[in-house]
Amino acid sequence: MIQIPALRFGKPYQSLDKAQLIHHVTGEPVAEVSQVTGSQISRDVGLTERLHKELAAIPVRDILAMYKKAADHFVNSTLPCGDAELSFDDYVRNLSATTGSPMVFCRRNAMKVQYVMDNVEEVIGGLSRGLDPEALDKGYSTKAGRMQAFFPTTHVFGAVLPSNSPGVHSLWVPTLALKMPLLLKPGREEPWTPFRVIQAFIKAGIPAQFMAFLPTDHAGAGDILRLCGRSMAFGDDRTMAPYKNDPKVEIHGTGYSKYLFGEDQADGFEQYTDLLVEGIAANGGRACVNASAVWTPKNADAIADAIAKKLAPMTPRPWDDPNCQISAFAKPEVAEAINNMVEEGLKTPGAVDVTAKYRSGPRLVKEGRIAYLLPTIIRCDSPDHPLANKEFLFPYASVLECPQADVLNRIGYTLAATALTADPKFVADVMACSHIERLNIGPLPTNRLTWDQPHEGNLFTHLYKQRALNIAADHPVSV
């Protein structure tokens, strides 16, 4: 059993209180993870003003070069993991073992992290809208005769992380390249990716004292969000509600992502069936950018049936099967609770589980220690039905009809939307819709991301604020 320590800005720490991680199938112990307390978090955050100054003194070009090396180490090197040394394959196997996400999903999502590490200059260029990286050294840049100046909003960036998918770690990976110390609270079942990223950075030459890995409990997570000048957190609407209006915390919550058919494309929906399925079911349906609703002005019954037929063959497979399409729930009680929510919603008239007629059994499947939820498409008669605007941790979507003229006023918050239309007026309306954060025009799945564009916030503008700056012509600091 692997012993994973906390990392307190360069200092490994073994605690008496440890969280044990078990294999989701066998129940065998896989690792023990040391835990830190709120007082320890407070002391460590107190170090960050000095650490921030030290990191700021390193030329950004040196940091970017180390990111390139770290990207290679992340996938090709055997790296420390507590008292063990793990290859990339070992890491993927352990990640899958404790989270329940199939190995094929874990590997695919880990490569997203590697991509951001390897292309961090392009990612930062996108987030800063073309700012020269050297501006991070000086605090300002001049472009086409225009002054651009920025100042940091914090001395440390904290991240309270989830356990559902390693792909989300791509969002915080650029932090050190933005010259900001990094404090990570890993998800309980997913310490593997943040620990491995840190070890890849260290092996590439980034000093260990600029990174903290602090596993802790719910109260400790709250301390991180309270004490760090800027942070990000992942959770559902209920968990994130206390931070909804806190500008210090960038929230990554429920996505309510959607496909929107235009009048001009709804009759030809068959050509989009595979696209709809991908957006709903990719990565086991557990990402905030997975579509959880399909809105169409007509043909909702036929669209729901077409999707249901495609999803029905997705059934449980062993966690190491390369053809896995759905994820196991390592905690069966979570799957049972979600299934009960769907069943309770179906008691309200106006909704039908279209996939039920294509399944050979119930939605909830139990196998030994684990459980699965089979893909589910719900045909709702109204946008007001309780199941019309729900999001769950499995391939689930509602399908409903709404006139094109009304749809943008009814959809509500939407993290990612794909508008299937060639109608210039509808495209213009969608472009102007304030409910949508990420927008795809045309046949692109909702889960198609570009990492150099904002995602539920912009890491650069979260960590830096623009300021007015004038420097006298004869001043020793020249522009």
N, C-alpha and C positions, 0 to 999 in steps of 0.2 A: 504494500500500500504506500502510495507516494505521499510524502509530507511536504505540503506547499506552505512556505512562510508568508507573512505579510512583508512588504517592502516599504520601509519608512524613510523615503527619500534617500535611498542608497544603503540603508541598514536593514538586513534581513532580521525578522523578528518572529520567534516561535512562542506561541501563547499556550497556556494551559487549556484555555477554552478553544475547542476546535470544532469545525463543522465537518461531519463525515459525508462523503459523497459515495453513492453506491451505483452499481451497474443496473440500469433500468430493467433489464431482462432477468439477470441471474440473482440480483440482490447482493452480490459480493461487493465488499468495500473496494473502492478504487483509489480514493485519496482522502486525506484529512487536511483541512485548510485552517490555518491560524486566524484568529479573530482579534480585532482591535476594539477598544472602547472609545466612547465619546471624548473622554479627557485626553486620550492619546491623539485622537484626530485634531483636537484643538491645539495641542502642543506642536504637532507637525505643521499645521497650517501657519502657525506663528513663525516658522522658518522661511516661509516662501518669499517674503520681501527681499531678503538677501539672495536667495536662489534665483529670483527673477532677474536681479541685476547681473548676476554671474552669467546666466544664460543669454541675456541681451548683449553681453560683450563678445559672444562668439559670432563671427561673420556668418551671415545667412547662407552664403555660398558653401561654406564648410558644412553647415547643417544639412543642406540639400544633398550634398555629396554623400553624407552619412546615411541619409534616407535611402538612397540607391543601394548602398551596401546592405542596409537592414532588410530591404525588400528581398534581396537574394538570400540572406541568412534565414528569413522567415520560412521560406519553402525548401531550401536546399541544405541547411545546416542542422546538425544535432545540437540542441540548445538545452541549457539547464532548466529543470522544472522542480524546484525544491531539491530533494535528495536524489532525483533521477535525471537522466539525460534522455530527451525525446527527439526522435526524428520527426519530420513532418507527418509521416504515416502514423507514428505513435500518437502524435497530437490529435490527429483526426479521429482515430479510434477511441481515445479517451473522451474527446468532446462528444462523440456520438453516444458513448456508453452512459454518460451521466445526464445528458439532456433529453435523450429519446429521439433526437433528430437523426435520420438515416445518414450513414457515412457519406453517401453521394451528395446529400445536401450540405453537409459540413464542409466537405472538400470544395464544393463549388462556391460557397459563401466565403470561405477562407481566402480563396483566390481574389475576391473583391477587395479584401483588406490589403493583400499583396499589391494589387493594381494601384491603389491609392498611394501606398508607400513608394512605389516605383515611379509614379507620375505626380508626385506631390507639388512640383513647381507649376505644372499645368493646372492642377486643382486649385492652388492658391491664386493663380492668375485669374481663374474664372470667378472665384468667390470675391476677389478684390476688384473685379472688372478691369484687369489689365495693369494693375499697379506693379511697378518694377520691384522685384524682391528686395533689392538693396534699400528700398525705403524702410524696410524693417530694421536696418542698421542705423539709419540716420533719423528716422521719425518723419521724414518728408521726402517728396520727390517733385520734380518739375517735368511736366510733359506738355509739349506744344506751348510753352510759355506760361502754363497754368500751374500754380502751386497746389500740391496735395499733401496735407499734413495730418498725422494721426497720433493719438496717444492711447496707451493701454488702459483698459477699464478695470483691471484686476492684477493681482500678483500671482494668481494660480487659477487654473481651470479644473473644476471637479466634475466627474461624470459618475452618475449612479446608473449602473448598467443592468440590462436584462439577461435572461438565460435562454431566450428563444432562438436566436440565430446569430452566428458570428459576423454576418454581413453588416450589422449595425455598427460594429466597431470602426468601420470605414469613416464614420462621421467625426470621431474624435482624433483619429490618427494624425491629421495635419497640425495638431496643437503645438508640438515642439518646434516644428518648422516656422510657426508664427511666434516663436521665441517666448513661449509661455510654459512654465512648469505645469506638470500634469499629475492630478490626483484621481485615481480610479477606485471605485467601489464595485467589484465584480458581482455579477449575478450569482446566486448561491450555487447553482449547478454548472455554471460556466466561468470558472476561473482561468480556463486553459488559454483562450485567445488573448486576453489582456496581458497575462503573464508572459506568453510567448512573444508578443509584440515588444514588450519591455526588454526581454532578453535579446531580441534581434537588434534593437536600438543600442543596447550596451555593447554587444559584440561589434557593432559597426562604429563604435567610438563615441557615442553620446554619453556623457557622464551620468552614472546611475543616480546621482543626487537630485537630478531634475525630475524624477519620476517616483510616484508612490502608488503602491498596490495595497489597498486597505480593506480587506474583507470585514464586514461588520453587520450588525443587525439593523432592523428598521429604524430604531432611534438614531443609530450612528449614521445611517443614510440621510436622515433629516439634519443632523449636525453638519454634514458635508455641504448640503444645499444652503444651509444658513450661514456657514462660515466662509465659504469660497465666494469671492467677489463675482465670479461668473461660473455657471455650471450648466449641465444638461442632465435630464432625467427621463427615464422611460417608464411608462405605466398606463393603466386604463384611466378612463375619465374620473372615476372615484378617487383613485390614488393620487392623481395629478391635480385634483381640484384645489387643494390649498395653495398651489403655485401658479394658478392660472393667470393671475394679474401681477406676478412678480417678475420684473424685467431682468433680474439676475439669473433666472432659471429658464433655460430653453427646453420646452416640453416636447417630448416625442411620445405621443399617445395614440389613441384610436384614430385610424385613418379615414374610415368611411369612403374609401375610394370607389369610383364608379365608371361605367361605360355609359355614354350618352349617344343614342342614335338620333340622327336628324331624319326629318320626313323623307329626304331624298335617298336614304340608304336603308331604311327599315324593311322595304320589300325585298331587298337583296341580302338579308341577314345571313343566309347560308354561307356566303364567302367569308364571314367573320367568325364562324363558330369556333375554329381552332384558336383564334386570337382571344376570344372571350374565355375559353377554357384555360389558356395560359395565364391570363391575368387573375383568374379566380384561384387556380390550383397550384401555380408555381411555388416552389419552396414549402409545399405542404399547406399553403393558404395562410401562413402565420405572419406574414409581413403586413405592415400598415399600408403598403402600396398594392396589396392584393385587392382586387375588386370585390366588394361585398354587395353590389347592386348593379343591375342593368336597367336603365330607363329608356323607354322607347315610346314613340307616339302611336305605334300599332304593332300587331303581330306578336304580342307578348307571350301568348300561349305557345305559339310555334317556336319562338326563341327559347323559352324555358325548356321545352321538350327536347330541342336539339342539343342544348348544353347538358341536360340530364343524361342523355344517351351517351355522350362522350365521357362524362365523369363516372358513370356507373362501373366501368371495368377497373377503376382504381380501388384496389383492395389491399389489406395488410400484407406486407412482405417482411422477411427478416431484416434487421437493422443494417446488416452488412451487404444486402442485396443491391447491386448497382442499378437495378430497375425500380427501386422504391419510388413511390409517388406521394405517399402520405406519411406523416410522422406519428409516432407513438406518443401517448401521454404517460410519462413516467409516474405521474400521480393519477391513478384511475378515478379518484374522487373529483378531480377537475373535469375530466371528460363526462362523468355522470352529471355534474352540475350544469355543464353547457347543454347536454342533451335534454335535461329537464327544462331548461329555459326555452329551448326550441319547441318541445312538446307543449309546454304551457302556452306559448304564443299561438300554436296551431289550434288551440281551443277557441280562440277568437275567430268568428266567421270572417271569411274573405281571404283565406290563405290555404294553399295546398302544397304538400311536399311532392313535387313532380318526380323526384328521384326515387321515391318509395316503390313505384311500380317496376323500376328497373333493377332494384336491389334484390338479392336472394334472401336477405334477412334484415334485422333491425339496423338502425344507424349506429348504435353503440355496440362495439365489438370488444369483448374482454378475452385476453389471452394471458393466462398466468398472472404475473405481477402487473401487467400493463393493460392499457385500453386504447382503442382507436375510435375515431368518429369518421364515418364514411361521408364522402362528399354529398352535399345537400343543396338542392335548388328549390326555393320557395316562390311560387307564383302568388303575388299579392294583388288584390283587387284595387287597393288604394295606397297612396303614399303615407296615409295615416295609420295603416295597420302596424301593430307592435313589432312585427318581424320585417317591415319594409326597410328600416334603417338600422340594422344590427350588424355587428362585426364579431366574429368568433375565431378561435385559434384552430380552425380547420377549413377546408375548402367549402365555403358557404356563400351563397348570394341570393338575394331576392331579385325577382324580375317583375316589373310593373309598367303599366301604361300611363303616360301623362302627355298632354298636348305640348308640342314643341314650344309654343308661345308661353307656356307656364312653367316649363321644367326648371329653368334657372332660378326661378323664385321659390321652388319647392325643395331643391336638393339639399340645402343646408351645407354645413361645413364638409369640404371634400379635399382630402390631401392630394390625391392624384385622380385626374379625370382624363379619359380618352374620348374625344368627340369624333364620332364616325359620321362625317358629313363632308360634302363638297359645296354646300350652300354658303356663298360669301357672307350673307347677312347673319346666318346662324354662327358661322365662325367668328364674325365680329362681336356678336353678343357673348359668345363663350369667352373670347379674349378679354372682354370687359367685366366678366363675372367676378365679383369679389369673394365668392365662397370657395373658389378653387385655388389651391397653392401650386401644384404641379400640373401642367396642361400638355397633353399630347393631341395634336391635330392629325387625324388620319389613322390608318391601321397600325398603331403601336400599342403594345400591351401596357396596362397601367403600371406594371412592375418594372418597366424599362427606365433605368436611372442613368443620369449623367452626373458624375461626381463633382464636376466643376461648376455646378449650379446649386443654388440653395435648396435645402431640404428641411422643412419645418424650422426655418431659421437659417442664418448665415453665420458660420463660425467666425469669419473675419470681422464682420460688423458686431458680433457678440463680444469679441475680445478687444476691439479697437473702435475708437470713436473719432470722427473727423473733427479737426479744429482749424480755425483761421490762424495763419502764420505769416508774418511779414519780417524780413531780415534786412537790416540797413545795408546799403550798397557797400559801405566801407568797413563792414563788420568782419572780423577774422573768420567767422563761419560763413563761407561763401555758398551760394546757391548754384 
